[in-house]
Amino acid sequence: MGIANLVATEKREDWHAMWQTHERGSGETEASFTKDRKRLKRRIRDFQPTYIDPSPRDGSWMIAGCMSSEADAPQKGVFAVVQARWTGSRWYFTNIAIAISDVGKPTPRGRECVIH
């Protein structure tokens, strides 16, 4: 499952399939993961990688790019990153993190980018 499949799985709201490739946090369960995913107000529409940085130290890959959600205008998005790790015979992903600008302001926003 690559980034495109991760996005497609979220669009289908197939939380079980996402859980199968989710890089789990301490004490995280499938039930807590599913509950958190259902609470999200913005579902991913697209993620276009622009930079991939392999980390030989831990075998992971940091993938940065432009992510758009259903709430964004066409071709608009925010910079985001996801970490991927190949273990056994499959990819595992962290949650996608948005790069925040306006840190310290009452309503911080993601750094805007354009989906081509």
Phi, psi and omega in degrees: 000114176266189181301316181300319178291324177299315178296314180298322179294320177293320179301322179281352184058040178268077187296326179296316179296321178295320180299324181298334181243016182273131175285105191284142174271169181299125177077001181286137178242166177299322180296317180290323177298312180299316179300315179297319181295319180293332181284340182301133180273340183239110177273145180291132175259322183202153173218115180251108179297139177238344184206132177234127183236106178285143178243096182299335183301316181239005176076014181261171177232130173265124182245116180253149179183194180255123180246133174245153178240171179301333183278346183279151174294157178306138178067008177255147178199190177228149176294138182210162177225152174220144177256134180238146179220130177269115180229130183066248181233027181209162176273144172236139185236146169278174171295150177284129181252134180271136176283117186268135169249175181061034180300137180091350178274159182304324179231082179297149180234161176285151175290124186285151176212175182243133175272125180265000000 
